[in-house]
Amino acid sequence: MLSRRNFLTAAVGVAAAGGLAACAKKDDSSSGSSSGGSKTITLGFSQVGAESGWRSANTTSVKDAAKEAGYTLKFSDAQQKQENQISAIRSYIAQKVDVIAFSPVVVTGWDAVLKEAKAAKIPVVLTDRSVETSDDSLYVTLVGSDFTDEGRRAAKMLATVVEKAGLKGTVKIAQLEGTTGAAPAIERAKGFKEVMDADHADDWKIVVSQTGDFTRAGGKQVMAAFLQSNPDINVLFAHNDDMAIGAIQSIEAAGKKPGKDILIVSIDGVKDGFVAMSEGKINGIVECNPLLGPQLMDVVKKVHEGETVERWIKTKEGDYLQDQAKAELPNRKY
């Protein structure tokens, strides 16, 4: 894959659940056991939230992999609030966990807490999303996808979808963006526009673009507004499947056929997205693999033992068109 995000720092954390911000959800159940007298690795992990099917699958993967590895996992749900994640990370530092990992809500604003982790000599691992920081040494590595390349892949896929559909004239695109300030929202939009400007400057136009916060409810609400202000939209590019699924409800409510009257390309590859694609309502999906748990636990072990790891450990992913949906659907476990 091509070089990703401006991916910069983040953390994998180990910690006791006590002391986290009151508004952050906590999971005090710790899994893990020590064997042969060796000390169990304690990992503090701060998750963005539970805003989508992708995120839920990601959380399950992390929890299951930690249990399988025999680690003690301290888990915190930030409910999509940066202040909750910062509180969780500080709690992990106070509890002297072995490693801190987190998937940052937004890109900026992490320097202070990451410096605290570095001063405490607790390594930080970023998962899924990148951050921007003034000092690259504040985090060890990033485990996740290339969001910019996902945007490029989506644009190239849309070109194929438009050709297959025989769409003539200007391609009028509505873009459902992810959470404002989040790495996937920034980078997926960037990658998509790169290809659009390079290859389709004359016949493609993004006529409206707004955040749907990566949620189905957000996708439904924003798409309804899009259709009122721009009824001639003929393409939807959604930054994730959940927003696309929400948008489909508004498209149908407006008397239009998703996948035909409005061509749809989205990113993620969750099971519900493939169901919609098998029904002809989504035309193509760019996969973003949420099952990062096993990779993360391997990295945590290496980091804890002082081994050198790559700065960015990328996940393997595929691209799927509508005619592949039914065959692939049984393989979607999330």
N, C-alpha and C positions, 0 to 999 in steps of 0.2 A: 504493500500500500504506500501511498504517498505520505509525505510528512504531515503529521497531524496538528491539530489544535495549536495554540501557542502554549501547549501543555506545559504547565509549570507547577509544581509542587502540590503536595497534599499529604494526607496522613492516614496511616492505619493505626488504630489505637486499641490498646488494651486497657480495660479498666473496670472497676467496680461500678455498679449502676448508681450507687448513692451519690448525691451531690449534683446530679444533672439538673439543668434548668427545670423548674416546675412545669413549664408548658411543654417540655419535650417528653415524648413517650419513652418509657424505659422497659427493657426486658431484663429482669434480674436473673433469669434462669441461665446459668452458665453450664456449658458442656465441656467435658474434657477429663482426662485422667492421666496421672503420671505412671510411667512404667519403668522398671529397671532402676528406680531411684533417681531418674533424671527429672529435672524441674519442668513442669508443664508450661508451655508458652501461653502467656495471657495476651490476648489481642483485644484492643478497644476499637470498635467499629462504629462510626457515625454515618447513618444512612440519610439521604436526602429526605425521604418520606415514603409515601405509598400512593403516588399520584397516578400510576398507570399499571397495566398488566406487566409491562417490561420491568418496572421497579420492583413489583412484588416477586417476580421470578428471580430477580437479582438478589433480593434479600434472602429468599429461600435457599438459593445456591450457596451464599456465604455461610448461612447457619448450618446447612447440611455438611458443607466441606470442613468447617471448623470442628464439628462433632466427629467426622470421619478421621480427621488428623489428630484428634485428641487434645485440641487446644481449649483453653478456657476463654470463652467469648463474652465480652461485655458489649451489648448492643444498644444503640440509641437511635430512635426515630426523630429526626429534626423537624418533621412536619413542615418542610420547605422553608424553614427560617434559619438564616445564617447565624443569628445570635444563639440559637439552640445548639448548633454544631460547635460553635466556639466554647460554649459552656461545657459541652460534653468532652471536648478535647482537653480543656483545663482540668476537668475532673479526672480524666485518664492520667494526666501528668501528675496530679496530686497523689494518685493511687500507685504511681510508679509501675505502670504496665510495661510489658516488654516491647510492644510495637503498637503504633496507632495507625489506623487506616480510615479514610473517609472518602465519600463521594460528594464533592462540594456543591452546595446549592448554586452559588454564583462564582465567577472567575476571580474577582478582586476582594481585597480586604482581609487577607490571611496572614500577612507578615508578622504581626505582633504575636499571635498565638503559636505560630510555627517557630518563631525564635525562642519562645518559652520551652517548646518541646526539644529543640536542639540544645538549649542550655541544660536541660534535664537528661541529655544523652539518650533520648527515646527516638528511635527512627520512625519516620513518617512515610507511609505509602499512599499514593493517590489511586483511587479506583474509579473507573468509568470516565470521570471528568477531570479536566485540567484546571490549573489556577495560574494567575500571574503573580509573580513575586520579585522582589528586588534582589534576592539571593537564591540562586539555584540549589545551593547546598542545604536548603531548609527541608527538602524532601529527597527521598532516595530514588524513587521510580514512580512511573505511572503505568498501571495495568488497565488497558482499555482500548477502545476503538479509535479509528481515525475519522472524526466527525466531518472535517473538511472534505475528505475523500468521499464520505457518504453523500454529501451534497452534490459532489461531481457525478457520482454514480447515479443519483436520482435524476439529474438533468439529462444524462446520456440515456437512461431508461425512458424518460419522458419522450425523447426524440423517437425512440422505437415505438412507443405506445401511440404517439401522434400519427406516425406513418402507418401502423397497423389499422388504426381507426379511420384512416383516409380523411383526417381533418384538414380542411382547406381554409386559407386566409390566416388572419392574425391569431396566434395562440394567446388567449387572454387568461393570465394566470392569477389565481388567488392563492396567497401563501399563508398558511396557518403556522405561526412561529411558536417555538417552545418558550419556556420561562425566560423573561427578559433578564439579560446578564448572565445566563447559564451558557457554559461552553458549547453544548450541542446546538443550542439555538443560534449562537453567533456563527459557529463554524459550518453548520449545515447550510445556512443562508449564504455564507461566503462562497462555499464550494459550488453551490447551485448557480450563483450569479456569475462565477468565473466562466463556466461552460456556456451559459446563456449568452454572455457578452461576446465570447470568442466565436461561437458557432451559430448563434441565432439572434444576433442583434437586430436584424431586419424584420423578423416574423414572430418573435416572442416578446411579450410585455407583461411584467408583473403589475397588474392594475390595482391591486389592494393587498395589504399585508399587515397582519396584527397577531399579537400573542394570544394563544388559547391555553397557555400554561401547562401544556402536555396532558390535559385532562379531556375526557369525553364531554363533560358538561361545558367546558370552555370551547371545545371545537364546535359543539352544537350551537351555542349562543353566538359565537363570532361568525360562523358560516351563515346563520340566519340574517345577520346584519349585512354581510357581504352581498347576499342575494338581493337584498332590498336596494342597496346602493349601486350595485353593478350586476343587473340581471343577465347580462350577456357573457358572464364568465363561462369559459368552456373547459378550464383545467383547474384542478386543485393540487397544490403541492403541500402536503402536511408533514411537519417535522417529526411526527410519530403516529403510529396506528390508532392510538386511542382518540386523538383529535380527529383523524379521518373518519372513524366510526361514528363519532358524535356529529360530524359534518354531514354524513350520509343521511341521518335522520332529518336534518333541515333541508337537504336537497330534495328528499322524497316528499316532505311536507309542502314544498314549493311546487310540487307537481312535475318535477324533473327526475330523470333516471340517472342515478350515479353509475359511473362506468361507461355511460353512453352519451348522454347530453353533457355531462361534466366528467371528463377523464380524471382519474385520481391516481397519484403516485404518493406513497408514504414511506416512512422509515421505521424500522424496528423488527418486524417479523413475528409478532405474538400470534398465538393460536386464533384469537378472534379476528385478527387482520386477515389470516389465511381463510377463515370461514367466509368473510365478506368477499374476498377475492374469488373463492370458489363459486360464489353466487353471482359473480360478474359485476360486483359493486365497486371493487378496487381493481385497477388495471396493472399495477406493479408495486412490489415492495422491495426495498433495499434492507437487507438484514443488518441488525446491530445486536450482537450476541450478548444476552444478559448473564449467561452462566459462567461468571468469572470466578466463582468460589474456589474451585480446585487450583486454578492458576495463582490466585491470591495467596492461598495457604502455602503453596510451594515457595512463593516469593518471600512471605513472612518468615518461613524457616531459614531461608538463605540469608536474609537480612539480619535476623536474630543471631545467626552464627558468624556474622561478619564477612560473608562471601560477597563478591562483586556481582551485581546484576545489571542488566541493560537499563538504560535511562528510560526507555519507553518499551513496554512489552505489549505488543498488539495482538488483538484477537482475530481469529479467522472467521470470515463471513461470506455470504453469497447474495445473489440478486435473483429475484423470482418474478416472472410474468404470469398473467392470468391463466394461460394454458398449462402452467406447471402447478397450480394451486391445489387441485384435488389430489395429485400424487404426493405432494409434500405435506399436506395437512396431517396425516397420521404421525409424521415425525415431529410435529410441533408439540412439545411437552410443557409449554408455558403460555 
